[in-house]
Amino acid sequence: MIPMRSFLAMVAVIIGCCTVAPAAGQTPPPVPAEAAVKPVPAQLPDVVARVNGEAINGTDLQDAVAQLESRAGRTVPPDQRDRVFRGVLDQLIAYRLLSQESATRNIQVPEADIDARVSEIQGQFPSAEVFQQTLTQQNMTAEQFREDVRKGLRIVGLVEAEVERTGAVTPEQIEQFYASNSFQVGERVRASHILITVPQNADAAVKEQARAKAAEILKEIKAGGDFAELAKQHSQDPGSAPRGGDLDYFERGQMVGPFEEAVFGLASGQTSELVETQFGFHIIRLTDKQAARTIPLDEVRGKIEAHLKEQNSERQTQVFIEALRSKAQIDILI
């Protein structure tokens, strides 16, 4: 499936199949800041626009804005009301155009795909009862919800088919992107640690107690104890302790000074003596060290292709929507 985040985010805000699946922080692209925005009446009329004769109701627009506010976790600021309402209306028009085109082309969606999407959305709720309550609050039946899912998937299928035809990435594009961007990575290491914390402003006795505990653990390691198991048992770093102290790979500048100096001075497989930082006492084991290098094209080709495909998809999606607009009869009534 072609990733089209901006377009599918728009669909997620608008289409019914996603109105009961909250996703925080998604907002519609606003009308460009430099454009003068026509005021939107405080009381929306029954019909705010027609797309090829098909009405977009004032309640459709109001509901879409309400869904947007729910996702964003805040209401639309009064000074942005006109801009946001017109931006959402523009998306409703785009959605209606795509829905009409998918019907014209008779895009079909397998029932199994609809079942899977319905189950996926239902699974995002604590229980079937909560899901049903949400539908009821939105004056939607299970049948209407399923039909909205169908419409949404038909649109996705339409856009994917269109973009697949026009949005392919060529080897030349990949090579040009690689040549135009830096793929250098600095020296990096992978390490594990065991941390015995020292509270801020701790007195000398508390600090010495922590040091003694860390020293005992280090003694066990030197006697052949399993570093990962000892980290799980004793480390007071909640992020890494469950993973046996593993910190994954990191480069210089990501750790505090004394820790960084110690870890980059180790050889692979070597364990440090006690290292003191503002967090307490660490025992560090270096598991791997990688020199600075330029990542070869073959190693990142797949990621570059995915990135360019997404860019192409978003661009071609907008081109497709504009082509539909150009041959449509669109009447905006506010």
DODOGU-556944 format. One line per 10 residues: their letters; for each residue y, x, z of C-alpha. Coordinates in steps of 0.2 Angstrom, whole numbers. Layout:
BEGIN
A) Y:X:Z; ... $
END
This chain:
BEGIN
MIPMRSFLAM) 0:0:0; 17:7:-5; 29:10:10; 45:1:8; 53:1:25; 70:-6:22; 64:-20:11; 49:-25:21; 60:-25:37; 71:-37:28 $
VAVIIGCCTV) 56:-48:24; 51:-46:42; 67:-53:48; 67:-68:36; 50:-74:32; 41:-86:44; 25:-75:44; 35:-63:54; 47:-73:65; 35:-74:79 $
APAAGQTPPP) 31:-55:79; 46:-47:87; 51:-29:82; 65:-22:91; 80:-14:83; 79:-20:65; 96:-26:58; 100:-31:40; 110:-20:29; 128:-26:31 $
VPAEAAVKPV) 141:-29:18; 149:-12:14; 163:-9:27; 176:-7:13; 173:-24:6; 184:-39:11; 173:-52:19; 176:-70:16; 176:-79:33; 161:-90:37 $
PAQLPDVVAR) 164:-107:44; 161:-110:63; 151:-125:58; 139:-122:44; 136:-135:31; 119:-143:28; 117:-132:12; 125:-114:12; 118:-109:-5; 107:-114:-20 $
VNGEAINGTD) 96:-102:-29; 90:-109:-46; 94:-126:-39; 83:-123:-23; 93:-125:-7; 96:-113:7; 100:-124:22; 113:-120:35; 99:-120:48; 89:-107:38 $
LQDAVAQLES) 104:-95:39; 107:-99:58; 88:-97:62; 88:-80:52; 103:-74:62; 95:-80:78; 79:-70:74; 90:-55:70; 99:-56:87; 82:-58:96 $
RAGRTVPPDQ) 75:-42:87; 91:-32:91; 91:-38:109; 110:-43:108; 121:-56:100; 132:-53:85; 149:-47:91; 162:-60:86; 172:-47:75; 156:-44:65 $
RDRVFRGVLD) 151:-62:63; 157:-65:45; 149:-48:39; 132:-51:48; 131:-69:42; 135:-64:24; 123:-50:25; 109:-61:31; 113:-74:18; 112:-61:4 $
QLIAYRLLSQ) 94:-57:11; 89:-75:11; 95:-76:-7; 84:-60:-11; 69:-68:-2; 71:-84:-12; 72:-75:-28; 56:-65:-24; 47:-81:-18; 52:-90:-34 $
ESATRNIQVP) 46:-75:-45; 30:-73:-36; 26:-92:-39; 31:-90:-58; 19:-75:-60; 6:-85:-50; 3:-70:-38; -13:-74:-28; -17:-68:-11; -35:-68:-5 $
EADIDARVSE) -39:-80:10; -46:-65:19; -30:-56:18; -21:-71:25; -33:-72:39; -31:-54:43; -12:-55:44; -13:-71:55; -25:-62:67; -14:-47:67 $
IQGQFPSAEV) 2:-57:72; -8:-67:85; -14:-51:92; 3:-46:96; 4:-60:109; -3:-59:127; -14:-75:123; -17:-88:110; -8:-100:122; 8:-90:121 $
FQQTLTQQNM) 7:-88:103; 5:-107:101; 20:-110:113; 31:-98:102; 26:-109:86; 31:-125:95; 48:-117:101; 51:-114:83; 46:-131:77; 32:-124:67 $
TAEQFREDVR) 14:-130:65; -1:-118:63; -2:-124:45; 16:-120:41; 14:-103:49; -1:-99:38; 9:-105:23; 23:-94:27; 11:-79:29; 4:-83:12 $
KGLRIVGLVE) 22:-83:4; 26:-67:13; 10:-58:6; 13:-65:-11; 31:-57:-11; 24:-41:-5; 11:-41:-19; 24:-45:-32; 35:-31:-26; 21:-18:-24 $
AEVERTGAVT) 15:-22:-42; 32:-20:-49; 36:-4:-40; 19:3:-43; 23:1:-62; 40:10:-61; 40:21:-45; 27:34:-48; 31:52:-42; 29:66:-55 $
PEQIEQFYAS) 23:83:-51; 40:90:-57; 49:79:-44; 38:86:-30; 41:104:-36; 59:101:-37; 60:93:-20; 50:108:-13; 62:121:-21; 78:112:-15 $
NSFQVGERVR) 73:111:3; 68:123:16; 50:123:22; 51:138:34; 44:136:51; 47:148:65; 35:157:76; 25:144:86; 12:144:100; 0:132:107 $
ASHILITVPQ) -2:133:126; -9:124:141; -2:125:159; -5:120:177; 11:115:186; 13:115:205; 30:107:207; 44:112:220; 56:98:224; 74:102:221 $
NADAAVKEQA) 83:109:236; 66:113:244; 67:125:259; 58:142:259; 43:135:268; 39:121:255; 42:133:241; 30:146:249; 17:132:251; 18:128:233 $
RAKAAEILKE) 17:146:228; 1:148:239; -7:133:231; -4:139:213; -10:156:218; -27:149:224; -29:140:208; -25:156:198; -38:165:208; -51:151:203 $
IKAGGDFAEL) -46:154:185; -48:172:186; -65:170:194; -71:160:179; -65:142:183; -63:130:169; -44:130:165; -44:112:158; -54:105:172; -43:113:185 $
AKQHSQDPGS) -27:107:176; -34:89:177; -38:91:195; -22:100:201; -8:100:189; 7:90:194; 14:88:176; 9:70:172; 12:72:154; -1:86:151 $
APRGGDLDYF) -13:85:166; -24:72:158; -26:83:143; -31:98:152; -14:105:153; -12:105:134; 6:106:128; 2:106:109; 12:117:98; 30:122:101 $
ERGQMVGPFE) 43:134:95; 56:145:104; 70:135:111; 59:120:117; 54:127:134; 65:133:149; 69:152:148; 56:159:160; 42:149:153; 46:153:135 $
EAVFGLASGQ) 47:172:139; 30:172:148; 21:161:135; 27:171:119; 23:187:128; 4:182:130; -10:185:118; -21:171:112; -33:167:126; -23:176:139 $
TSELVETQFG) -18:168:155; -2:172:164; 2:176:181; 12:164:191; 28:159:182; 42:151:192; 55:139:184; 66:126:191; 51:114:190; 40:124:201 $
FHIIRLTDKQ) 26:137:198; 16:137:182; 0:145:176; 0:147:157; -14:150:145; -10:153:127; -23:145:115; -15:149:98; 0:159:91; 6:157:73 $
AARTIPLDEV) 19:169:65; 34:162:56; 30:158:39; 35:147:24; 24:133:22; 16:133:4; 18:119:-8; 0:114:-8; 0:111:11; 15:99:10 $
RGKIEAHLKE) 12:91:-7; 5:75:0; 19:73:13; 32:76:-1; 24:64:-13; 24:51:1; 42:54:5; 47:53:-13; 36:38:-17; 45:29:-2 $
QNSERQTQVF) 62:33:-9; 57:28:-27; 50:12:-20; 65:7:-11; 76:11:-25; 65:2:-38; 64:-13:-26; 83:-15:-26; 83:-13:-45; 70:-27:-47 $
IEALRSKAQI) 80:-38:-35; 96:-35:-45; 87:-39:-61; 81:-56:-54; 99:-59:-48; 106:-56:-65; 96:-70:-73; 97:-82:-59; 109:-97:-55; 116:-93:-38 $
DILI) 129:-104:-30; 136:-99:-13; 143:-114:-4; 152:-105:11 $
END
